[in-house]
Amino acid sequence: MLDALALRAEMAGLDASAPPQQADIDGWLIRLSPGKAKRSRCINALHQGTLPLDDLLARCQQAYDAAGLPLAIRVTPWSQPADLDARLAAKGWGVFDAADVMVLDRLTPEPAPAALQALDAPAYAAVVGALRGSSSTAIAAHAERIANAPVTYQGFALNDAGGALLACGQMVVDGDIVGLYDVFSAVPRHGHAERLCRALLALAHAQGARQAYLQVGSDNSVAQRLYARLGFVFAYRYHYRSPETELA
């Protein structure tokens, strides 16, 4: 059964990923950032409004067409109406990018295993964008989103002695819960991502965080094993549905 920490992670994640380009349509939170992250350019069906589903979808489609973005809905265990996923499936909407949310119920103080370099929003977006192969438009949108999020962004790089990038990651401390985002290893399978995450969690604990959450691809078993070593456990899964045949 979904517990309070799972719901808290969902709500904190919505705040952490909020772009400037968002609005409410009959209880649905629509996000229209041109960035690469799907969570910043999708619909979160938070509440059941008054419009029939087809009318609501038509209004959302107009908004996404105007923004030049594909229409996509992020479907979670809390999406409204409760049968939304089944109704979209019946319309032939495809499923994309399932992700698992993992939580850490008790964040304990540990010494940071590595020193991190703090990066401002443009620098961090540029580093992550290079690792992702993002366009300049997506990189600029990422920088805009994290610089203007309702909760404070903190991005870091883990470098070697010569200053070369080993890994990078972002954290968002929201009260006593911290979310880890955009964790990338520039040199995979050498333990750099784990050192980075442990350092982020140590820093978050020093800032008052006592619980943690993150999102990881449901098919990313390597990353899931890493997070399990840090004490994270599965909380819930979400996915996207879209009438488009493919989402970039």
Secondary structure, 3 states (H helix, E strand, C coil): CCCHHHHHHHHHHHHHCCCCCEEEECCEEEECCCCCCHHHCCEECCCCCCCCHHHHHHHHHHHHHHHCCCCCEEECCCCCCCCHHHHHHHCCCEEEEEEEEEEECCCCCCCCCCCCEEECHHHHHHHHHHHHCCCHHHHHHHHHHHHCCCCCEEEEEEECCCCCEEEEEEEEEECCEEEEEEEEECCCCCCHHHHHHHHHHHHHHHCCCCEEEEEEECCCHHHHHHHHHCCCEEEEEEEEEECCCCCC
